[in-house]
Amino acid sequence: MLLISGLKLNSLTFRISFLFAITAIILLAGTGTFLYKFLEQELMKRDHEELIGKVDLFRHQLTKINSIGQIVTAPGLFRDVIIGHPHLRLALLDEQGNTLMSSSDWKPPAELLANSISIDTEPSRATMLMPTLDQPYHAIAAWGALGDSRVNRVLIVLALNVDEAQSLLVRYKRTLLTTLFFSVIAATTLAFIIVRRGLRPLRIMAETASDISASHLQKRLGVADAPEELRELAGAFNAMLGRLYNSFARLSDFSSDIAHELRTPINNLMGQTQVILSRTRNAEEYRTVLESNLDEYERLARMIREMLFLAKADNAQEPLHAEPVDLKTELDKISEFYQMAADENDIKIITSGSGSITADRILLQRAVGNLVSNAVHHSPPNSEVHADIILNVTSVELRVSNQGPGISTEHIDRVFDRFYRINSKRQSDSGAGLGLALVKSIMQLHGGHVSVESEINKITTFTLHFPIADPAVVR
Amino acid sequence: MKALIVEDETKTGDYLRKGLSENGFTVDLATDGVDGLHLALTGEYDIIVLDVTLPGKDGWNVLTELRRSQQTPVIFLTARDKVEDRVKGLELGADDYLVKPFAFSELLARIRTLLRRGKVQQPDVLKIADLELDPLRRRATRGQSRIDLTAKEFSLLHLFLRRQGEVLSRTFIAEQVWDMNFDSDTNVVEVAMRRLRAKIDDGFGQKLLHTIRGMGYIMEERD
């Protein structure tokens, strides 16, 4: 019972054991039925052969006499044949159906005699009567000729009481069923134990997995000692844990980053306001502080909007309003907009190429705008920013490149991280460090990605890769 | 102009009332949905500013019941900016919505847009003081001299002349003139404004384009 406790109907152990038990029942029942039938047949065959043998013997005895009257006068001639065979019954009948002699208390069954004319003379093809519930005799009827006259004949009816054979079969059946019952129980129990043992690695795995919580995400399932079939699962599970661990780490980094990013501006706002309120000032001073506060509030509001967008994009909650977008039109608009700021440093924004994609126009503007704005921001005076649309077979690329200090290898993998700034100083004129993270999220929402290549003091290129569902549509 | 503000957050309600009063509105303030609906149905308001999350009766319900009898323009304020929320508001019959945090100048601009809806058409030639702009002939003049403007500078000036006396935020300007529909680099707008100002104000005694720090720009005649 201990084994059964805690066993759920849909558990693997239960299912396998159950199927195994069913299989065992079918196999054992099949074997039992076959053996029973075989024994029954054999017994029948034995009886039949015995009866046929006896009929032959009677025929032989009949040849020794020449008239039917002799049967009555010398019954010993026939009775001797069945002496020592307590189960045998005998009756001899003439052609009119009169009983010439019979075993004391026995009457040949009527069915057997109903059409005595058609009864064959060949004993091997004698008419048979099988035992039934009412009538426990295996009977046979056959004609036997007297002497050598070949004229007078007598109907030999022999019957074998099968009670003994029947009771043998009944005992056999009972033993068989009992054996079957215990075999099935034994097989099911064994199956259960074997399956439990066999599934132990799975249980161990489950125990390990249940130990894993947010604070113990480093724990891994043992892949090396897992059985072949589970190794792949364990590997996939571990890989999932790895990804979880990474995003979890990033999430908690993100939360602490948010706290840090908010602390500085709020500290400024509080301090500034407290100082200005500490004594009476003229209106102009109040105005200056309020205006400066407003700048700070705007930055905070913007940061909140961007963080909300990132959070929603992560959960894929931000719906895409996808529409066909002509890239050249959008790119030209964006470059015209940023060209005004670029003019200040004699930077020229040069666009090339054309193409169209299906995208959310506003998000696309935002991604491209961020890249162009960054490029202009980091370009030296008197240089060029290139924004090119490139059509590939399976994707459309939008490349924004500029000359400048470049991004060193230690930073390049992290530039798309939230709040990541290459020079860790928080500058009041720059954003919150979310620009490139936004670009990355926007590209992911579009099923694409963003990549960056940079050479120190040479060219830095950011590329947006938009996949094309049907390449033929673009051209 | 009569405005109704339905807002349960005291600070928000107070500054909205102050701001709208100073911009020429007669303002009533309700702090829950039941009072808000009652005022909205009985007072003759030109505009209603409605918060979504309200005690008593939420903004959706107030709007639904209001729309059974009245078509007063309604601007929704909401801290949640799920698209379903916006769609719901607009489907229930709101005329516009703003997501918190928003700039006050933005709210004012949107209210004015709603109030202007269906009103008299703009005159053929727009003017302020001695500055004139003819959108059809694409000509701008100040006093006797013609001003040379690029296409975008023309659109920018056109926008300011249409919205005289209104503070326009940088984001709003970027959206209207350059079709930049995101939190774009607002420094760019500053550059554009500087250039436009150089063309229309520099060398003239009376300045028309003014900077409101932290809020944006305004075109008006000041003494």
Interface residues (C-beta under 8 A of the other chain):
Chain A: L290 E291 S292 N293 L294 D295 Y297 E298 A301 R302 I304 R305 E306 L308 Q317 P319 K333 I334 E336 F337 Y338 M340 A341 D343 E344 R361 I362 Q365 R366 G369 S373 D429
Chain B: D81 K82 V83 P101 A103 K152 A174 W178 D179 M180 N181 F182 D183 S184 D185 N187 V188 V191 A192 R195 R213 G214 M215
